Amino acid sequence: MSEAIPAEPAVSGASGGGAARRPVIIAVDGRSGSGKTSLALELASLLREHRKVSVFHLEDVYPGWNGLSAGVDRYLQTVLNPLHRGVDAQWTSWDWSAHFDGEARQTTASDVVIVEGVGAAQAPARPMLDAVIWVEAAEALRKERALARDGETYAPYWDLWAAQEAELLAADHPAEHADLRLDSPVLPSDVLQALGLLPQLKNLLAPELQREHARATLAAPVPFTGDPAGLFEALFGHSENAVWLDSSDAQQRGERSRFSIMADDGGDFGQIAWHRDGMTRHSFRGITVEVPGPFFRWLDAQWPGTSAPIAGGLPFSLGWIGYLGYELKRETGGSRQSPDTPDAGLLHAGRAVVVDHQEQLAWALSLADDGWPETVTRAAAKHAPGTAARPDPTTVSVRDDRSAYKTKIGLAQAQIFEGNSYEICLTTGLAFRTDADPLGLYRTLRQANPAPFAAFLAFGGLSILSTSPERLLRMSPGGALTAEPIKGTRRRDPDPGKDAELRSELAASVKDRAENLMIVDLMRNDLSHFALPGSVRVSRLCAIESYATVHQMVSTVEARLRPGTSRSEAIAAAFPAGSMTGAPKISTMRILDQLEAAPRGAYSGAIGYFSRDGGSDLSVLIRTLVLDHGQATLGVGGAITADSAPEEEWQEVRAKAFGVLDALGLAFPDD
């Protein structure tokens, strides 16, 4: 702090106290030596491409080495307060050589003002700030930087200044209130990108955001005839955060089974985002951004869907991919529940692989020309098949045993008889502990239960292993909507004759058809809120599809999105799946909260992608094992109607659990 940094020259504003448009004020705070000053200057340089920027350094007003608190007061009164009012700030600098007040200076109320220094974002300042950046660095690195910058003049005062910082931060720590938290060093361009995630800066940073949205997706086809599981493991098996949307029944050759998508949050454009209780937290390359507000509002801002589709007819052109937990229902009419796992977790894929099983190609997608196609080519040629795994023998527990579940069926039917619902999708959960490798467990599940919407997600200690056959909603870039609700299940029999009888029994079941029709009607209503009038139609009703362990009754509802409609709002209208709630949806969700008395977490939610070109495809998280740091849970249930037979419903629960448990060598708990 021996040499003051010159103030910005006046470029605009309202000198002398005249009213003016208030600048956007960004504070860069942190302990001495954390890298605040260089970051503020480099960030200002980037922002000046499209706007006028002033920078103020608090060290210019600290009155000496024992003056941190007094300097913060000076900053608040003579700098921040007038800037907040849109007035140029007139202030007196501190002469570090003379140890006394120095010359008068001015900071202009430009389009953007960056205020930088220890104390820039203290509590009295925050109401006047538009964004707060907290910069963190290890103490040894901070001291090295500070002494390198200010030389021996700072060395005798390091401990004195550090003690003042500690006292200031003990009273109020801006890091706890920061919009961005940085682990220095970080790239200024990444910080600018992170600021663009904040709703309050969306308009200011529109030019940069538009440039990012217009960035082309690079796509290169790589011949591929190998094992998709091996390819995923070779490319993403060691990534902390990765997703595989796996058409594990690709041999079916249908539309739903043509493509598989693999991605992680690596590369120059990767991010991970978690949503919990009204707060979305982004993390990438040493930066954490907190965005308050509902999840679907956040999704609307992050998924403009304006990029052009890419070659090859691929469904995914990079973007967001991950899961939406059932408890997001709080935003779509349901009540508030707090699961152990986050309400949603998505990664932004700046690189990915889309496997076209029909054309035997692995498309390498990327936003940067960084050699990704060559990496995919090597992996496609050399990958080795991984190993399937089973958990060690263990005891499986069930939240509701036969008696308790039947009691809840009776309570559900009482609600139906009272007219509070027509159909209640009652669920329970099974649980066990395991230290087995999640990807190895998933390999076992996909081999035993291939499905068009199988998926593997690993986000740190949370893994989702899904063998779902059910599509929640597909949205094409052009706005075509397709939902394929499932309601009606029969467990398959190894004897072909008995198996055929079970399939026929399901097709002829009046009860199952009634359940399916209720959900079809519910989905028609959900889609109608954002569909072109007259475009909603049922193209397939109560068809029977057979999978490795069950027969299912499936219908198809189609519609077309109204032009100009928010895509994320249309998805919110269909969430959670009506096949996992019942009808009418909102009142039935409240009944389920009372009956189940436990959050569902990821189960009953959705997993899929939100592509840069506006396309989306989400499956319902059923037949799904969730691993949270070694605790495994499996949700199962069934639709309860007025004529449901409790014992039959209990057997349906067992049938739905069988596919996952049997594949893993586990058994349903004794009744």
GUDRENTI-916564 format. One record per atom (N, C-alpha, C): residue in one letter; x, y, z. Coordinates in steps of 0.2 Angstrom, whole numbers, plus 5000, padded with zeros to 4 digits. Atoms other than C-alpha are relative to their C-alpha. Layout:
BEGIN
aXYZ/...
This chain:
BEGIN
m500449945000/m500050005000/m500450065000/s499649954999/s501550114999/s499950054994/e500149965005/e501050184982/e499250004998/a500750005002/a499250234978/a499949994993/i500250015007/i498450184962/i499650054997/p500349945003/p497950334951/p499249985000/a500750005001/a496050364951/a499850004993/e500349995007/e495050344935/e499950074998/p500249945003/p494950494924/p499250014999/a500749995000/a493250574924/a499849994992/v500250025007/v492250504908/v499350025000/s500749985000/s490450534913/s499750015007/g500350004993/g489250554927/g499750075001/a500449944998/a488450704936/a500550035006/s499649964995/s489850814945/s499650055003/g500349954996/g489350924958/g499349995003/g500650024996/g487850824965/g499450004995/g500650005005/g486650834949/g499849935000/a500250075001/a485550684947/a500249974994/a499850045006/a486050544935/a499849935001/r500150074999/r485750374931/r500549965004/r499650034995/r486350264945/r500549954996/p499650055003/p487850154940/p499949935003/v500050064997/v487949974942/v500749995004/i499450014995/i489149944957/i500249935002/i499850064998/i490149794959/i500650005005/a499550004994/a491149764975/a500549944999/v499550064999/v492749654975/v500350005006/d499850004993/d493149614993/d500449935001/g499550064998/g494449495001/g500550035004/r499449984995/r495949495013/r500550034995/s499449975003/s497549585008/s500449944996/g499650045003/g498549494995/g499649944996/s500450055003/s497049384988/s499950014993/g500049995007/g497149454971/g499550054998/k500649965001/k495749584972/k500250064995/t499949945004/t496649734964/t500149984992/s499950025007/s497249644948/s499449974997/l500750035003/l495549554946/l499650064998/a500449945002/a494649724947/a500250034994/l499849965006/l495749804934/l499949964994/e500150045006/e495649654922/e499349994998/l500850005002/l493749644924/l499850064997/a500149945003/a493649824921/a500250014993/s499750005007/s494649804905/s499549964995/l500450045004/l493449664899/l499350044999/l500749975000/l491849764904/l500050064995/r500049945004/r492449924894/r499949994993/e500250015008/e492149834877/e499450034998/h500749985002/h490349884878/h499850065005/r500249954996/r490250014892/r500650045004/k499549974997/k491150144902/k500049985008/v499850034993/v491950084919/v500550055004/s499649974995/s492650174934/s500349955005/v499750054995/v493750084947/v500250045006/f499849974994/f493950134965/f500449955004/h499650044995/h495250064977/h500050035007/l500049974993/l494950074995/l500650025003/e499449994997/e496750074999/e500250084999/d499949935002/d496750254992/d499750055006/v500349964994/v495750315008/v500149975007/y499950024993/y496350205022/y500550055003/p499649954997/p497150335034/p500649965004/g499450034997/g498750235038/g499949935001/w500050074999/w499250065043/w499549975006/n500550024995/n498050065058/n499350034999/g500649965002/g496650145048/g499549964996/l500450045004/l495649995041/l499250035001/s500749994998/s493950035050/s499950074998/a500149935002/a494150225047/a500050014993/g500050005007/g494550195029/g499349984997/v500750025002/v492950095027/v499550055001/d500549954998/d491950235035/d500150054994/r499949955005/r492750355023/r499749984993/y500250035006/y492350245008/y499250015000/l500750005000/l490550235013/l499750074999/q500349935000/q490250415016/q500250044994/t499849955006/t491250505002/t500149964993/v499950035007/v491350374988/v499349964999/l500650055002/l489950234989/l499350045000/n500649974999/n488550344995/n499850054994/p500249965006/p488650474981/p499949964993/l500150045006/l488950344968/l499449964999/h500650035000/h487450254973/h499450044998/r500549955002/r486450414970/r500150024993/g499949985007/g487150424953/g500550074999/v499649945000/v488350564958/v500849995000/d499350014999/d490250574955/d500250015007/a499850004993/a491150544971/a500650045000/q499449954999/q492350684977/q500349975007/w499750034994/w493550614990/w500750025001/t499349984999/t495250644998/t500449945001/s499550054999/s496650524996/s500450005006/w499550004994/w497850465009/w500749994997/d499450005002/d499650505006/d500549955004/w499650054997/w500650345011/w500750025002/s499349984999/s502350435010/s500050055006/a500049954995/a501850585020/a499649985007/h500450034994/h500650485032/h499550065002/f500549944999/f499350625030/f499550004994/d500550005006/d497850665019/d500450034994/g499749985006/g498350695001/g499650044996/e500449965005/e497550764985/e499349985000/a500750025001/a495750774981/a499949974993/r500150045006/r495150654968/r499249994999/q500750015002/q493550604959/q500049934997/t500250065004/t492750434954/t499450014997/t500649985004/t491550454940/t499449955001/a500650045000/a489750384941/a499949974993/s500150035007/s490050284925/s499549954999/d500550055001/d488950144918/d500149955005/v499850054995/v489950024929/v500550035005/v499449984995/v490950064945/v500249935004/i499750064997/i492049924952/i500350035007/v499749984993/v492449964971/v500449945002/e499650064998/e493949854977/e500450025006/g499650004994/g494749824993/g499749975006/v500250034994/v494649755011/v499450055003/g500549964998/g492949815017/g499550024995/a500449975005/a492149855001/a499349975000/a500750025000/a490649745004/a499849985007/q500350004993/q490349765023/q499350015000/a500849994999/a488549765029/a499850074998/p500349935001/p488249955028/p500150014992/a499949995007/a488849945010/a499649964995/r500450055005/r487849795003/r499450034997/p500649985003/p486249885001/p500150054994/m499849965005/m487150004989/m500349964994/l499650045005/l487949864979/l499549964996/d500450045004/d487249774964/d500349925000/a499750075000/a488449624965/a500650005005/v499550014995/v489749564978/v500449944998/i499550055002/i491349464973/i500449995006/w499550014995/w492349384987/w500549964998/v499550035003/v494049334983/v500449965006/e499650044995/e494949194994/e500649984997/a499350035002/a496749134994/a500349985007/a499650024994/a497849045006/a500450055003/e499649944996/e498749155019/e500750004997/a499350005002/a500449105013/a500150044993/l500049975007/l500049154995/l499850075000/r500249934999/r499149315001/r500650045002/k499449964997/k500749375011/k500550004994/e499550005006/e501849324996/e499850064995/r500249955005/r500849434984/r500050075003/a500049944997/a500649574996/a500750035000/l499349974999/l502449595000/l500450014993/a499750005007/a502949564981/a499850074997/r500249945003/r501849714977/r500250065003/d499849944996/d502249834991/d500650005003/g499350014998/g503949774995/g500150005008/e499850004993/e504749805012/e499650045004/t500449954996/t503649945017/t499449975003/y500550034997/y502249825020/y500249955006/a499850064996/a503249685029/a499950025008/p500149994992/p503249775047/p499350005002/y500749994998/y501449805046/y499549944998/w500550065002/w500749635040/w499649985005/d500450024994/d500249575057/d499550055002/l500549954998/l499449735062/l499450014995/w500650005005/w498449745046/w499649945000/a500450065000/a497949565047/a499649995006/a500450004994/a497349585065/a499450054999/q500549955001/q496249735059/q499549964995/e500450035004/e495549625045/e499649955004/a500350054996/a495149485057/a499450035004/e500549974996/e494249605068/e499450024996/l500549985004/l493249675054/l499649944997/l500450065003/l492749505047/l499749965006/a500450034995/a492249445064/a499450035001/a500649964999/a490949575065/a499549994994/d500450015006/d490349545047/d500449974995/h499650035005/h490949425034/h499750004993/p500349995007/p490549475016/p499949934996/a500050065004/a490949305010/a499349965001/e500650044998/e489349235018/e499450034996/h500549965004/h488349365007/h500250014993/a499749995007/a489349364991/a499649974995/d500350035006/d488549334974/d500549954997/l499450045003/l490249264968/l500549995006/r499450014995/r491549174979/r500549974995/l499450025005/l493249144970/l500649975004/d499350034997/d494749034975/d500550024995/s499549975004/s496149144968/s500649954999/p500249965006/p496849134955/p499549974996/v500550025005/v495449134942/v500150044994/l500049965006/l495249194925/l499550055000/p500549955000/p494449364923/p499449994995/s500550015005/s493549304908/s499449955003/d500550044997/d492749164919/d499650045005/v500449964995/v492249294932/v499550044996/l500549975004/l491449394919/l499449954998/q500650055002/q490449234913/q499649995006/a500450024994/a489949204931/a499650065002/l500449944999/l489349384933/l499350004996/g500650015005/g488149344918/g499549965003/l500550054997/l487349214929/l499550045004/l500449974996/l486649344940/l499450044997/p500649975003/p484849404936/p500150085000/q500049935000/q485249584941/q500550034995/l499549985005/l486649594929/l499849984993/k500250035007/k485749514914/k500050054995/n500149955005/n485349674905/n500750034999/l499449965001/l487049754908/l500549954996/l499650055004/l487949594901/l499749974994/a500450035006/a486749564887/a500549994994/p499550025006/p488149584873/p500449945001/e499650064998/e489249454882/e499649945000/l500550064999/l487749334885/l499849984993/q500250015006/q487249354867/q500549974996/r499450035003/r488949314861/r500149935002/e500050074998/e488949154871/e499549964997/h500650045003/h487249104865/h500149984993/a499950015008/a487849124847/a500649964999/r499450055001/r489449014850/r499749944996/a500250065003/a489348874838/a500249945003/t499850064998/t489348694843/t500449964995/l499650045005/l490748594834/l499849935001/a500250075000/a490248424829/a500449964996/a499650045004/a491348284823/a499849935001/p500250074999/p490748104819/p500649965000/v499550054999/v491847964825/v499749934999/p500350075000/p491547784819/p500049965006/f500150034993/f490947684834/f499649934999/t500450075000/t490447494835/t500149975007/g499850034993/g491047464853/g499550005005/d500450004994/d490347454870/d499950075003/p500149934998/p489547624875/p500250005008/a499850004993/a489847574894/a500850015000/g499349995000/g491747564890/g500250074997/l499849935003/l491747724880/l499850055006/f500249964994/f490847814895/f500650005005/e499550014995/e492147744907/e500750034998/a499349975002/a493647794896/a500050075000/l500049925000/l493047974894/l499850035006/f500349964994/f492148014910/f500049965006/g500050044994/g492447874922/g500350035006/h499649974995/h493647974932/h499750085001/s500249934999/s492648144931/s499650005007/e500449994993/e491948204948/e499250004998/n500749995002/n490348254939/n499849984993/a500150035007/a489648154924/a499349974999/v500650025001/v488048104916/v500049954994/w500050045006/w487647964904/w499249984999/l500750025002/l485847954896/l500149954995/d499850065003/d485947784890/d499449964997/s500550055003/s484847694878/s500249935000/s499750064999/s485347534885/s499649944996/d500350055004/d484047444874/d500050024993/a499949985007/a484747504858/a499849954995/q500150055005/q484447344849/q499350004998/q500749995002/q482547394849/q500050044994/r499949965006/r483047514835/r499450054999/g500549955000/g481647634839/g500250075001/e499849934999/e481647824840/e500250015007/r499849994993/r481747814859/r500749975002/s499450034999/s483247704858/s500650014996/r499549985005/r484347784844/r500650035003/f499449964998/f485447904854/f500149995007/s499850004993/s486447894870/s500450075001/i499649944999/i487248054877/i500449995007/m499650004995/m488748064888/m500450075001/a499749934999/a489548224896/a500250005007/d499849984993/d490448294911/d500050085000/d500049935000/d490748474917/d500750024999/g499349985001/g492548474911/g500150054994/g499949965005/g493348584898/g499950085002/d500049934999/d493248774896/d499350035001/f500749984999/f491348784897/f499649965004/g500350054995/g490948654910/g499850045006/q500249974994/q489948704925/q499649945004/i500550044996/i488948614939/i499650055004/a500449964996/a487448684947/a499549965004/w500450034995/w486448634962/w499450045002/h500549964998/h484748694967/h499749975007/r500350024994/r484048684985/r499750065003/d500349954996/d482748774994/d500050074997/g500049935003/g482648924982/g500650034999/m499449975001/m484448944979/m500449954995/t499650045005/t485448884964/t500850025001/r499349984999/r487348874966/r500449974994/h499550025005/h488548864951/h500749995003/s499250004998/s490348804953/s500349984993/f499650025006/f491648804939/f500750045001/r499349975000/r493548834939/r500150055005/g499849964995/g493748904956/g499550055002/i500549944999/i492149014956/i499349965002/t500650024998/t490548984965/t499550065000/v500549955001/v488949084961/v499449985003/e500750024997/e487349094971/e499550054996/v500649965003/v485749144962/v499449985003/p500650024996/p484249154973/p499450004995/g500750015004/g482449114966/g499849934998/p500250075002/p481448974960/p500449974994/f499650045005/f482248834950/f499850024993/f500249995007/f481248854934/f500150074998/r499849935002/r481549044934/r500750004998/w499350005002/w483349004934/w500149964994/l500050045007/l483148874920/l499850044994/d500249965005/d482248994910/d500550054998/a499549955001/a483649124911/a500649964997/q499450045003/q485048984907/q499949964994/w500150055006/w484148894893/w499650044995/p500449965005/p483649024880/p499849964994/g500250055005/g483648884867/g500050044993/t499949965006/t484249004853/t500549984995/s499550025004/s485648914846/s499849954994/a500250035005/a485548834829/a500149925001/p499850074999/p485348644828/p500649984996/i499450025003/i486848544823/i499949944995/a500050065005/a487248414809/a499849945003/g500150074998/g486748234810/g499349995003/g500750014997/g484948264817/g500149985007/l499950024993/l485648244834/l499650045005/p500549964995/p484448284849/p500350055004/f499749964995/f485748364860/f500650044996/s499449965002/s486948514855/s500350035005/l499649984994/l487748534872/l499550055003/g500549964996/g486848634886/g500049965007/w500150034993/w486248574903/w499749935000/i500250075000/i486048394908/i500049985007/g500050024993/g485548314925/g499349985002/y500750024998/y484048284936/y499750055004/l500549954996/l482548374944/l499749955005/g500350044994/g482048304961/g499250015000/y500749994999/y480248274965/y499850065004/e500249954996/e480248404978/e500050074997/l500149945004/l480348544965/l499250014999/k500749995000/k478448514966/k499850065004/r500249944996/r478448664978/r499950064996/e500049945004/e478648774963/e499449994995/t500550015005/t477248694953/t499349985004/g500650014997/g475848684966/g500049965006/g500050044994/g476448564979/g500350035006/s499849974993/s476948594997/s500849995000/r499250004999/r478748615003/r500249945004/q499750064997/q479748465008/q500850014999/s499350005001/s481648455011/s500349945000/p499650065000/p482548305005/p500750005002/d499350004999/d484248255010/d500550024994/t499649985006/t484848274992/t499850074998/p500349945003/p484748434982/p499449994996/d500650015003/d483148474974/d500149994992/a499850015007/a484048474957/a500750014999/g499350005002/g485748444950/g500150004993/l499950015008/l486348484932/l500750034999/l499449985002/l487948504924/l499950044993/h499949975007/h488348624909/h500549974996/a499550035004/a489148524896/a500350044994/g499749975006/g490348614885/g500449954995/r499750055004/r490948454878/r499649935002/a500550064999/a489948284876/a500149954994/v500150055006/v489748134865/v499349975000/v500750025001/v488148084857/v500149934996/v499950075003/v488147894852/v499449994995/d500650025005/d487047864836/d500049924999/h499950085001/h486747674838/h499849984993/q500250035006/q485847664822/q500550014994/e499549995005/e487247744811/e500749985002/q499350024998/q488647674822/q500550065000/l499649944999/l489347844826/l500150035007/a499949964994/a490047934841/a500150074998/w499949935002/w489848124838/w500350035006/a499649964995/a491148224848/a499750074999/l500249935000/l490348394852/l500450045005/s499649954995/s491248544860/s499850074998/l500049925001/l491148734861/l500650034999/a499349975001/a493048754860/a500349954995/d499550045005/d494248694846/d500649985004/d499550024996/d495248604859/d500249935000/g499850065001/g495548434852/g499649945003/w500550054997/w494048344859/w499949954995/p500250065005/p493648244843/p500649955000/e499450045000/e495448174844/e500049965006/t500150044994/t495148124862/t499549955000/v500550055000/v493548034858/v500249954995/t499750055005/t494347954843/t500449945003/r499650054996/r495647874854/r499649965005/a500450044995/a494447824867/a499549954996/a500550045004/a493247744854/a500449944997/a499650055003/a494747644847/a500349955005/k499650044995/k495547584863/k499649985007/h500350014993/h494247584877/h499949925001/a500150064997/a494147424887/a499349995004/p500750004996/p492447354894/p500250005007/g500049994993/g492247394912/g499749945004/t500250064996/t491747274926/t499350025003/a500649994997/a489947254932/a500149985008/a499950024993/a489747244951/a499349995003/r500650014995/r488547194965/r500250025007/p499849984994/p488447254982/p500149945004/d499950054996/d489047144996/d499349985003/p500650024997/p487647035004/p499850055006/t500249954995/t486647155015/t499250005001/t500750004998/t484947175023/t499750074997/v500449945002/v483647285014/v499450015004/s500549984996/s482447385024/s499550034996/v500549965004/v480747455018/v499750045005/r500349944996/r479947615025/r499349975003/d500650024998/d478247535025/d499949934999/d500150085001/d477947345028/d499349994997/r500750025003/r476447255021/r499450035003/s500549974996/s475347305035/s499950085000/a500049935000/a475847485035/a499850034993/y500149985007/y475747505016/y499249994999/k500750015001/k473947425016/k499650055004/t500449954996/t473447545030/t500050074996/k500049935004/k473947695019/k499649994994/i500550015006/i473047615004/i499350025003/g500749984998/g471447625015/g499950075001/l500049934999/l471847805020/l499950044993/a500149975006/a472047845002/a499349994997/q500750015002/q470447764997/q499550045004/a500549964996/a469547865011/a500050074997/q499949935004/q470248025002/q499650004994/i500350005006/i469547964986/i499250005001/f500750004999/f467847924993/f499750065002/e500249934998/e467748095000/e500050054995/g500049965006/g468048164983/g500650055000/n499449955001/n469748244986/n500549984995/s499550035005/s470648134973/s499649954996/y500250055004/y470248014959/y500549945000/e499450055001/e471947924959/e500650035004/i499449984996/i473347924972/i500649964999/c499450045001/c475047864967/c500450005006/l499750014993/l475647804984/l500749964999/t499450035000/t477447764986/t500349985007/t499650014994/t478647694999/t500849994997/g499350005002/g480547664999/g500449945003/l499550064998/l481847525001/l500750035001/a499449974999/a483547565008/a500549945002/f499550054998/f485247475011/f500750044999/r499449975001/r487047525013/r500549964996/t499550035005/t488447485000/t500650044999/d499449965001/d490247534997/d500249984992/a499850025007/a490147454979/a500050064995/d499949955005/d490647564964/d499450024997/p500649995003/p489147654958/p500049994992/l500050025007/l489647634939/l500049934999/g500050075000/g489947454942/g499349975001/l500750024998/l488247434950/l499550024994/y500449995006/y487447524935/y500149964994/r499950055005/r488247414923/r499649945001/t500450064999/t487447264931/t499250024999/l500749985001/l485747354931/l499850014992/r500149995008/r485847404912/r500049934997/q500050075003/q486247224908/q499449965001/a500650044998/a484847154917/a499350034998/n500649965001/n483547284914/n500150054994/p499949955005/p483947374897/p499350044999/a500649955000/a482747524895/a500250064995/p499949955005/p482547664882/p500350075004/f499949944996/f482747794896/f500549995006/a499550024994/a484147714907/a500550065000/a499549944999/a485347844914/a500449985006/f499550004995/f486847854925/f500350075002/l499849934998/l487248014935/l500549995006/a499649994995/a488748044946/a500250075002/f499949934998/f488848214955/f500449995007/g499650014994/g490248194968/g499749945004/g500250064996/g489548074982/g499249984998/l500750025002/l487748074974/l500049964993/s500050035007/s487447944960/s499249984999/i500750025002/i485747904951/i500149954995/l499950065004/l485647734943/l499349984998/s500750015003/s484047724932/s499949954995/t500250045006/t483247594921/t499350024998/s500649985001/s481747694918/s499749994992/p500350015007/p480547654903/p499650064998/e500549955001/e479547814905/e500250064998/r499949935002/r479647974895/r499650055004/l500449954997/l479048124905/l499850054994/l500249955005/l479148254891/l500650014995/r499549985005/r480148284875/r499750064996/m500249945004/m480148454867/m500550014995/s499549995005/s480948474850/s500250074999/p499849935001/p481848634845/p499450044997/g500549975003/g480348674834/g499350005004/g500549994995/g479148654849/g499549945000/a500550065000/a478348484846/a500149975007/l500050034993/l477848404863/l499849935000/t500250074999/t477748224867/t500149975007/a500050044994/a477348134883/a499749935000/e500250075001/e477247954886/e499949975007/p500150024993/p476447914903/p499949925000/i500050074999/i476547734910/i499549995006/k500450024995/k475147664921/k499749944999/g500250075001/g474847484923/g500649954999/t499450045000/t476147344927/t499949935001/r500050074998/r476347164927/r500749975000/r499450035000/r477847064932/r500149944995/r499950055005/r478546954918/r500149935003/d499950074998/d478546764919/d500549964996/p499650035004/p479946654913/p499749954995/d500350045005/d478746534905/d499650044995/p500349965005/p478246604888/p499250005000/g500750004999/g476446544890/g499750045005/k500249964994/k476146624907/k500150074998/d499849935001/d477046774901/d499550044995/a500549975005/a475846804886/a499450015004/e500749994996/e474346774898/e500150075004/l499949944996/l475046914909/l499950064996/r500049945004/r475247034895/r499350014997/s500749995002/s473446994889/s499650035005/e500349984994/e472847014906/e500050085001/l499849935000/l473647184907/l499650044995/a500349965005/a472947244891/a499250005001/a500750014999/a471147184896/a499850035006/s500149984994/s471247254913/s499650075001/v500449945000/v469847384916/v500350055005/k499749954995/k470647454932/k500650034997/d499449965003/d472347484923/d499850054995/r500249955006/r471547564908/r499750065003/a500349944997/a470547674920/a500650055003/e499549964997/e472147724929/e500450044995/n499649975005/n473047754913/n499650064997/l500549945003/l471547864906/l500050065004/m499949944996/m471647974921/m500650044999/i499449975001/i473448004919/i500150044993/v500049975007/v473248034900/v499650075000/d500449945000/d471848164904/d500450055004/l499649954996/l472948244917/l500650034996/m499449985004/m474448254905/m499750054994/r500349955005/r473248334891/r499950075003/n500249944996/n472748464904/n500750045001/d499349974998/d474648494909/d500250044993/l499749975007/l475148524890/l499650054998/s500449955003/s473648624886/s500150075002/h499849934997/h474248774897/h500550044995/f499549965004/f475648814884/f500049974993/a500050035007/a475048724868/a499650044996/l500449975004/l474348794853/l499349975000/p500750034999/p472448774854/p499849954994/g500250065004/g471848614846/g500649964998/s499550045002/s473548544845/s500149945004/v500050054995/v473348424860/v499749944997/r500350065003/r473048244854/r500349945003/v499850074998/v473148064860/v500249964994/s499850045006/s474147974847/s500049925001/r500050074999/r474247804856/r499749995007/l500350014994/l473147744870/l500049935003/c500050064996/c473447604883/c500349944996/a499650055003/a474747514872/a500449965005/i499650054995/i475747364880/i500750004997/e499350015002/e477647374880/e500349955005/s499750054995/s478647234887/s500850015001/y499349994998/y480347254896/y500349945003/a499750064998/a481547134903/a499649975006/t500350034994/t480647114920/t499250015000/v500749984999/v478847194917/v499750014993/h500449985005/h477447224905/h499750075002/q500349944998/q476847404905/q499550034995/m500549975004/m475347504899/m500250074998/v499749945002/v475947654889/v499550044995/s500349965004/s475047804881/s500450054997/t499649955003/t475647944870/t499650064999/v500449945001/v475048124871/v500550054997/e499649965004/e475648254859/e499750074999/a500349935000/a475448444857/a500650044996/r499549955003/r476348594849/r500050065005/l499849944995/l477148734860/l499750074996/r500249945003/r476348904857/r500650044999/p499449965001/p477649024849/p500050065005/g499949954995/g478449144861/g499949985008/t500150024993/t478049034876/t500749985003/s499450034997/s479348994889/s500049935000/r499950075000/r480048824887/r500049975007/s500050024993/s480448804905/s499450005004/e500650004997/e478748854911/e499649944997/a500450065003/a477948724899/a500349935003/i499850064997/i479048594907/i499850005008/a500250004993/a478648654925/a499249985000/a500750025000/a476748634920/a499949935000/a500150075000/a477048454917/a500449965006/f499650034995/f478148424932/f499750015007/p499750065001/p478148314942/p499549964996/a500450045004/a477448174931/a499349985003/g500750024998/g475548144933/g500049935002/s500050084999/s475947954933/s500349995007/m499750014993/m476847984950/m499750045005/t500449964995/t475648094958/t499349975001/g500750015000/g473848054953/g499650064998/a500549955002/a472348164949/a499550015004/p499749945003/p471948304951/p500750015004/k499350014998/k473848334953/k500150045007/i499849964994/i473948474966/i499749985006/s500350034994/s472748414979/s500249935002/t499850074999/t473348234977/t500750015003/m499349994997/m475148294980/m500050025008/r500149994993/r474548364997/r499849945004/i500250064997/i473748205001/i500649955001/l499450045000/l475348114997/l500550025005/d499649974995/d476348225008/d499849975007/q500350024993/q475248175023/q500149925000/l500050085000/l475247985018/l500749985001/e499350025001/e477047965014/e500450025006/a499649974994/a477748075028/a500750004999/a499349995002/a479448085019/a500150024993/p499849975007/p480248175004/p500249944996/r499750065004/r480548064989/r500750024997/g499349995003/g482148154983/g500050004993/a500050015007/a482648114966/a499549964997/y500550055002/y481447974964/y499350044999/s500649975002/s479848024955/s500150064996/g499849945003/g480748174948/g500149984992/a499950015008/a481548174930/a500850014999/i499349995002/i483248164922/i500050004992/g500049995007/g483748224905/g500450064998/y499649945003/y484448374895/y499550064998/f500349945003/f484048554890/f500550024995/s499549995005/s484948574874/s500050084998/r499949935003/r485648744867/r499550024995/d500449985006/d484548734852/d499250005002/g500750004998/g482948724863/g499749945001/g500350064999/g482648544863/g500149975007/s500050034993/s482348444879/s499749935000/d500350065000/d482048264883/d500149975008/l499950024993/l481648204901/l499649945001/s500350064998/s481248034908/s499850005007/v500250004993/v480347994924/v500549955004/l499650044996/l481447934938/l499749945004/i500250064997/i480747764941/i500449944999/r499550055000/r481547594943/r500750035001/t499449964999/t482947704950/t500349995007/l499750004994/l484247674963/l500450065001/v499649944998/v484947824972/v500549995005/l499450024995/l486647814981/l500250075002/d499849934997/d487047964993/d500549985005/h499550014996/h488747935000/h500049935003/g500150074997/g488447745002/g499449985002/q500750024998/q486647755007/q499649994994/a500450015006/a485547674993/a499350005002/t500750005000/t483747704991/t499749984994/l500450025006/l482447634979/l499350015002/g500749984999/g480747714978/g499649954995/v500550045003/v479247604973/v499350025002/g500749984998/g477347624973/g499649984994/g500550015005/g475747614963/g499450045001/a500649955000/a474147704959/a499549975003/i500650024996/i472747684971/i499450034998/t500749975002/t470947704965/t499549975005/a500650024996/a469247674973/a500049925000/d500150085000/d469247484968/d500749975000/s499450044999/s471047444972/s500049955005/a500050054995/a471347284981/a500750005003/p499449994997/p472647314994/p500649954999/e499550055001/e473547144992/e500350004993/e499850005007/e473647164973/e500550065000/e499549945000/e474447344976/e500649985003/w499350014997/w475747274988/w500449954995/q499750055005/q476147134975/q500350044994/e499849965005/e476347274962/e500750045002/v499449974997/v477647364974/v500549954999/r499450055000/r478647204975/r500249994993/a499850015007/a478547174956/a500550064998/k499649955002/k479247344953/k500750015003/a499350004997/a480647324965/a500449944998/f499750065002/f481047154959/f500650014995/g499549995005/g482047214943/g500650025003/v499449974997/v483247314953/v500349965005/l499750044995/l483447204968/l500349944998/d499750065002/d483647044959/d500650004996/a499449995004/a484947114947/a500650015004/l499549984995/l485947164962/l500149945005/g499950064995/g485746994971/g499750015007/l500349984994/l484647074984/l499349975000/a500750024999/a482947024991/a499650055003/f500549964996/f481347114996/f500049985007/p500150024993/p481147115015/p499549955001/d500550054998/d480146975022/d499450045003/d500649964998/d478347035025/d499949995007/
